[in-house]
């Protein structure tokens, strides 16, 4: 029991940190530009595929740098030549644009790498058990992912709170118009942040790909979970994204191992209600089965109870 | 929603002609396959029109509209099965109405959660609800039937005035009938005070609040109306296919209706009708020819967002004044020139994409690919170079010739202004 608890906690933390690498970029872009980048998860997928492709020829370590850089440049260009064109038409047009980009990336990935997944494996240098947790060997690669994600968080936090560009970004989060009036090139900052967000998504893809299967379906569900993270954490708030990512990572990981259902609970309490038809489905559904819908339930509850999220300064 | 072309007497004539065409089409094209396709298009038209009540009229971008279509479809399947089991005296052709009510109830439920907000937040919540329902559909097996879905037999119900829905052509006329009723209903909705207020809420929610209306209530009511008509479409789909699966309410289905409506043109009432017809035809004809058709659809969508946000209907409306003033011939030469260059570019791009798809997906078929009327050997580097060259030259020519189109238009616009007093 204790062993399972410890392993699930660690796994949940790692999944949560991966979510954070994606959600931090998403929430910064959203907070500054008001643009919800629907293609963010697709960029994560593209990062995984690029990582796979590059590591096939050059090895994993060059891929770790090249794929995020490629995606960062791609993201910046997308902002400069795509988003900026539709910006005058309002947020709906921007959303539609990123929706179209996600659609095209999805199809392009299938065109280039096929409709089934690719065998993107953990690099040999990191493919060993690092330590034993009780009796279970724990893979080194997962710890490597955790270290990178923590480093990203520290780096992001340092840039945002200690540097001049971070100051401008934070100012632009609250009042982009005024920052522009003060003589800063806000569109350029937007482009940089968008590129950095895309790069982070790419990095998450490169290191997440070998653990979470690299296939064309990897973007679909993750995208919606990311949006729930951003809303639950509070729009534009990086600490909020961290808390919400870890929360959802832990909840989902723990839910998967909980094999109890409502009927078990009712039996323990000795209550005999909810019989027949659709109620049987509800009673016999285990917590593990509803794991995929828990984030959305949390989002709906959050919207009713506290629409601004944990750390948000304004309502959604 | 501005509808300049289809208004007044000439508008009424166009609508009557369209309905007449829909009724007579099976006479002109008597093939069975064509009839199946027309049923599919008819359902898509109702669904897209209902989506535009949200997007075009109320300014709400939803990524989960298929939820209301799908859930109502599932409900319709169960209703028909119930009619059959209990021998109820309810004709099956009324089931879409009940499915619409189911859609409206779910619209009230989920709309209450999401219509407090608009814009991006609304879009996000709609996506979360869509994922929630899609994931639940695999859990609640009694209602949704799990992976395999639920099935029915539309001829289970009582025959009423000879309508037993056994033949596909009866289903087609049923779809046309409900389509006319739904389109009429939604058009009437745009003329009601509530429909007008929805426009106000779309354009300036703050001012709508200031003149004393609850924007939330207006959004919610529009949401319910939209879900009701989506439910009618779902009920018709249940009758037509006699099966509903989780794919019918998945986010991909919501994406398709969004693409249809937007490419058709959200600013015009008839835009979604054009979009549903065009996209369905693309889907039906291209999906047999090329595995890349979804990619082409995505590119078409992005191009629409970037360069023609008013959609196909917007393009049509733009060309009406020159047509009426007899100035259209001034545009033709530049269109031919630029269009030819655009075709060269498209040919190159399509060749590249198709060759790529062929190499990755159909490698087992050998290196030869039938492209248009040519057979291309994908192992020859020359083929790739030629395709790339065609694309680049075409793009360059298109960039060079586009100014002619712009010039022709500014000339036409000037003449139009002069002719008006």
Interface residues (C-beta under 8 A of the other chain):
Chain A: X30 X34 X35 X36 X82 X85 X86 X89 X91 X92 X93 X95 X96 X97 X99 X100 X101 X103 X104 X106 X107 X108 X111 X112 X113 X114 X115 X220 X221 X224 X227 X228 X231 X277 X278 X280 X281 X282 X285 X289 X290 X292 X293 X296 X297 X299 X300 X303 X304 X307 X315 X316
Chain B: X59 X61 X63 X113 X116 X117 X119 X120 X121 X123 X124 X125 X127 X128 X129 X130 X131 X132 X135 X136 X139 X140 X141 X142 X143 X251 X255 X258 X259 X262 X292 X294 X295 X297 X298 X299 X301 X302 X305 X306 X309 X353 X356 X357 X360 X361
